[in-house]
Amino acid sequence: MDAVEKTKPVLDAAKGINATIYRLHAIRGEIAKIEEPRTRMPREYNAAVTNLPASTRQGPLYGIQLHMI
C-alpha cells in the first residue's frame, strides 16, 4: 500500500469531524495534484481558500501560498 492510500482513512475520518476545514482540502489538493491534476485539484484548493481562517497555525504566509497554487 502506498503512502497516498494510507492517508485516505485518516482524511475520511477528518472529513467526518469537520468537512470544511481548510487544511483537509489543502492536503486533498496535494494528493489530487499527484493523482489527477486537472480534475479534483482546483476544487480542493478553492475549498481550502474559501474556508481559510484569518489566522492559521502555519503562519501569515500560508494563505498566500494557497492562493498561489
Protein Blocks (a to p, Z undefined) as FASTA:
>chain_A
ZZklmmmmmmmmmmmmommbmklmmmmmmmmmmmmmmlmmmmmmmmmmmmpcfbdfkbjk
lmmmmmmZZ
